[in-house]
Amino acid sequence: MVAENNPNKNLPLVSVIIVVKNGERYLTRAIESILAQTYEPYEIIVVDGQSIDNTENIAKSFQQVRYVRQTTQGIADAYNQGIDSARGEFIAFLSHDDTWTPNKLSTQVSYMIQHPEIQYTVAKVKFFLEEGHSIPPGFRPELLEGEHIGCIMETLVARKTLFEAIGKLNPEFTVAEDVDWFSRAKDNNISMTVMAEVLLHKHIHNTNLSLNSAVNNQNLLKIMKQSIERKRHQKLEKE
């Protein structure tokens, strides 16, 4: 709860959604990076994909966390359950094994308050290889150098109304569900901005699902085909 003398008290609520399954190793670090944010007010929603490790106890040990046990299957459905539970005007996402810089929310939300036409923002990301882990298959080693623009869930801050306008995450995709969502946003000409600084530290390790999945390329091909169909349909509507 924000104190009465807090200058941030009139700012909009941000719902931060963490989707996790068996993430006891990294979850505390992720939550603490949210608690270190210079922006208030926010709520933290941890959607647990029926973990069998200590994930539930870790999440519930933080009084700021609202714990939600996933009732469905898959990452997209977990995101959607978090979105449905969100009370904020803005929604942000963080993977259980990644961390934000302390100014992440303040930078993006402040910009969107000043630019009400902007429906979502993303930011730059810096990749780090977890100590003791080798570079996983599917990850390009050159990404460990420098800064990169990240159109991914962990950099995203979106107005909640945007998910009503173009839809939530598509559970048809077991991986690359974020690529599909960003593709739909682009095809619908949604106004967005890329923040010019690194606001996400993405930690790479051997168990990164999106890097190890054999179906990733198949999903990307399907997303590309659906995007072509959307554009074709939009063109026909204009004619």
ABEGO torsion letter per residue (X at the ends): XBBAABAAAABBBBBBBBBBBGAAAAAAAAAAAAAABABOBBBBBBBBBGBABAAAAAAAABAABBBBBBABBEAAAAAAAAAAABABABBBBBBAABBBBAAAAAAAAAAAAABAABABBBBBBBBBBBBGBBBBBGBBAAAABEBBBBBBAAABBBBAAAAAAAEBBBAABABGAAAAAAAAAAAAGBBBBBBABBABBBBBBAABAAAABAAAAAAAAAAAAAAAAAAAAAAAAAX
